[in-house]
Amino acid sequence: MTRSRADARTRHPRHERRGEARLPAVIATVVAIGLYQVLPQQLLLGPRYVLLALELLLLVPLIAINPRRLTRQTRLSRVLSLTLVLVIAASNLVSLGILIHALVSTGVKEGGSLLTAAFQVWLTNIIVFGLAYWELDRGGPVSRTQSPRADLPLADFRFSQDENDDAVQEVADGSSVKSDWVPTLMDYLYLSVTNSTAFSPTDTMPLSTRAKLMMSVQSVAALMTSLLVIARAVSILH
């Protein structure tokens, strides 16, 4: 057995109870906030800095509670993290609605800026839904690494690692059963990317009603952005 496969069995972060690193989630959140901040003013409901202040007000305490690794969770941190994701998601969906309405009801001539805005909304959609899946599945990132499997809430998603313990040896060694694998933020971002490009689940299946609802909303939003907004902007350019 190679060293890396031995590590998969004995050195997985879940066994070490270190928790996920905080930095990737902070970067993803900041990117989503930044993409919204540079949208054209006509796509925003109000002054852009009001929402920025609210999002930073929610983000800073989360970093303070877990500055390096996600190992602590309180009722306050749970409420703050879910509220932050909800605020980003809601504001982005509102911007998408305003953008679509402007395209359908008015003769917009700024094709270049429309293409840029559509891409910003689409990319923010990927990031924020990835964060939402990451925050909700099996009780969230802290619960997934700090709680015994028997105490975890029911899973919202079924990843391929959850069912490949009977595959060939080099695949089975990385499965949930044999290596105690748990999904990280990158797994949920990948799920979000595939759902926004294929408009349906690919290798990860939704199990709960809320997971199916969220994936449906994301798919519809991505489809509208791709087929209506971008197509309209391209036609304006021509």
N, C-alpha and C positions, 0 to 999 in steps of 0.2 A: 504493500500500500504506500502511495506517495505521501510526502510530508503534508501537502495541501489537503489531501483527503483525510488524513489523521487529524489535522486541525479542525476540519469541518465537524468532526465528531466530538472533539474534546475542548476546543478553544473558541467556540461560538460565543459572541457577546452576551447572549441570553444566559449562558451558564455563568459568565463572569458578573452578571447583573450590573453592567456598566450603563446600560441604557443607550439610546441613540444620541449621536452628536447633535447639539443644538444648532450649529452653524448652517447646515443645509436648509433647514426649515426657515431660518431667519433670512437667508439669501433669497429663497423662493418667495417669501412674503414681501420682502422689500422690492423685488423685481415686479411683482404684481401691483404693488402700490405705486411704484414709479411709472409703470405703463399707463395706469389710469390718470396719473397726474399730468402726463404729456398729451392726453387726448385734446382735441379741439374744444374750446369752451362751450360751443353750441351742443355738444354731446353730454354735458354735465348738467345736473339738476340745480346746482348752486355754486358758490365760490369753491374752487378746488382745494384751497388750503383748510377749509373747515373739515372736510372728510379726512384729509391728511393728518390733522391734529388728533382727530378721534382715533384713527388707526394706530398712530404712534402711542397714544395714551393707553391703548389696549396691548400693544406689543411690548413696551418697556417693562411692565411688571412680569410678563411671561419670561423675559430674558433674566430678570432679577431672581426669579424663583429657581430657574434651571439655567445658569449662565453657560455651562459647558456641555453637560449631558442631561438627558431627560430621565431623571430618576425620582423626582418628587412630584406629587400631584395633590392639589387641594381642591376643595369645591370652588374656590375663587378662581384658581388657575384654569379649571375646566370650563367655567362659564366664560372667562375672558378669551380663551383660545377659540371656543366655538363661536362666540360673538364676533371676533375678529374675522374669521372665515366667512361668516354670514354677511357682514358689512361689505367685504370685498366682493363677494359673489353677487349680492343684490345690486350694488352700484354698477358692476360691470354689465349685468343683464339689463338694467335700466338704460345704460348707454347704448347697448345693442338695439333695444327697442326704439330709442330716439333716432339712431342712425338709419334703421330700416324705414321708419316713418318719414324721415326727411327724403330718402331716396324715392319712396313711392309717391309722395304727395307734392314734391316740388321738383323743379328742374335744376338739379345740382350740376354745376360745371367744374368743380374742383376735383377732378378724377384722381390726381396724384395723392392729395391729402386723404381722400376717401379710402384708397387702397391701404395707405399707412394706418389709418384709424381702424379699418376692418381687421388688419393683421394684429394690431394691438389688442383689440377686443378678443379675437380668437385665441391669442397666446395667453392672455390673462385668464380666459375661460379654462384653458388646460391647467394652468398653475393652481387656480383656486379650487377647482374640483379635485385635483390631486391632493391638495391640502385637506379638503373636506373628507375624502375617503380615508386619508391617513389619520385624521382626528377621530373618526367615528368607528372604524372597524375594530372589533374585539376590545372596545373600551378605550382606544387611543394608544399613542406610542409608549406612554409610561406603563400602562397596564400590560401591554404585550410583552414587555421585557422584565417587569418587576413582579408579576403575579404568576403563580403556578398555572399550568394549562387548565387544570381542573377548575380553577376559579375564574377563568376568563369568560366574558360574555360571549354569546353566540356570534360566530363570524358573519360579517356582511358579504364577504367575498371568498371564493374558493380559488386559490392559486394552484398552479400546476405542481408546486412543491408539496402541496397538501395531499397529493394522491399518487405520487410516483415512487413510493417506497418499495414497490414490487418491480421496478424497472431494472435495466441492466445495472451492474454494481456501481459504475462510476456516476450514474445518475441517481440511483437510490441513496448513495452516501450523502447527498445534499438535501434529502427530503426532510419534511417536518418531523416525521417519526424518528428517523435515524440521527439527524443532526440538531434536532430541536429548532429548526429554522423558523423565523418569523419575518414577515414583510417589513421593509423599511420605507422611508419616504420615496426613494427612487422607484420602488415597485409600484407605488400608487401613482406616481407621475407617469410611469410607463403605461399603466392602465388608463390614465386620463388621455394620454396622447393617442393610443389606439382607439379609444372610444370617440375621440374628436375627429379622427381621420377615416375610420371604417364605419362610423356612426352605429356601432354595435359592439358587443363584447367579442374579444378574440380568444386569448388563452386563459383569461380570468373571468369567472362567471359570478354575477350577482346572486346572492342567496336571499337576502332580506328584502322586505317591501321597500324600505327607505333607500336601499342601494339601487334597486330597480328604478325607483322614482328619480333619484339623482342622476343616474346614468341616462335616463330618458330625457330629462331636462337638458343635460349637457349635449346629448346627441342632436336634439332639435335645434339648440342654440348654434352648434357648430354647423349644422346643415344650412340653417338660414344665413349664417355668415358666408359660407362658401358659395352657395348657389344664388342667393339674392344680392347680397351686398357686394361681393367681389365681382360677380358677373355684371352688375349694374355699373360699377366703377370702371371696369374694362370697356364696356360699351361707350361710356362717356369719353374715355381716352381716344376712342376711334372716331 
